[in-house]
Amino acid sequence: MIWTDLGSLVPFAILRAHRQTYDGTVNDRNMRLMSRCRHVFAINSVTSATLIYTRDVGHHTSGWWKNPDYERCRHLSIAFFAGALSAPLPLPFNRKEAQRIAEAFFREDTRKCWIEPPYSPEGKRADVHHYRLFCDPSWTPMIPRGEVYSREQMPFGWKSFSEIHGWSPTEENAPWLKAVSE
């Protein structure tokens, strides 16, 4: 389905995302969820956007990020394209249109969003940007206390995967992760 009105699309997408959470693992359940949470928004007769809206969990408990304030978020991915769905032509990220879309989803909490540029090779090709609105355990939007790798808010004795197993990211597999952690 191609949506032409954010006023109809946003409540539908939010309802879909509330059915279950996404934990980032690659499995059949998550792939089905991603498919159900993917929406196409026709901005005009030439330009459309692929939107994926999920409720993500596990950023801290998986050991990825140290600060538990980053455990869960409402996550909106936006990529622009031209042409047919069967052969979309990626377009450069449109900040103004992305702001309008993000404000439709997050309303007055939009200013609390953390915005990430593309990370994976596929994401870079499509110029996908990610808007994350972090939430407390009751899914109330918040601004996390401290940085994602800060030990300040960590529960006593908590250790990340990398602390236990000695893994550290390389520039190739996680350039933004390495830059932030140094």
Secondary structure, 3 states (H helix, E strand, C coil): CEECCHHHHHHHHHHHHCCCCECCCCCHHHHHHHHHCEEEEECCCCEEEEEEEEEEECCCCCCCCCCHHHCEEEEEEEEEEECCCCCCEECCCCHHHHHHHHHHHHHHHHHHCEEECCCCHHHHHHCCEEEEEEECCCCCECCCCCCCCCCCCCCCCCCCHHHHHCCCCCCCCCHHHHHHHC
